[in-house]
């Protein structure tokens, strides 16, 4: 059974998918979502994200944003790339936890979604994965790169779509970025670096 924090996040996430056309067009929200046992795993970037109290979002995103922040301390923050040469550098600047999907309290099949935080002044190198992906910026801003396309500055309420296996990257400048990210398709395979020698 879900506690009140995760129940609120489930309801806010379902409403976000219903009310944001880019998300509802991207994929159906999974049904059912089942409560799972999932141990909390803290990350210092959780504290950094929660410390960004002056970072504005849009009224339409406020309920989800607040619900995700409330769940952040009890979430299992991820270790993506931790075992690579770039892992420690990445994890000093980029953190995420799964909202709905495989490794989270809100268990579901066929879709995985994440709350991500990227600190200011960091380049998340080009990478690709078989899952199709959409970013919805919740707060702050970032420069989104998709191979073969001009880079785009995106702010709260704007989205970036990354087709399956399309190399993409993210750069923050003078502000951090908080975003909601959804995967569909082959959601089990890990991302692969496209930049074979990421900057350290």
Secondary structure, 3 states (H helix, E strand, C coil): CCCHHHHHHHHHHHHHHHHCHHHHHHCCCCCCCEECCCCCECCHHHHHHHCCCCCCCCHHHHHHHHHHHHHHHHCEECCCCCCCCCHHHHHCCEEEEEEEECCCCEECCCEEEEEEEECCCCEEEEEECCCEEEEEEEEEEEEEEECCCCCEEEECCCEEEECCCCCEEEECCCCCEEEEEEEECCCCCCCEECCCCCCC
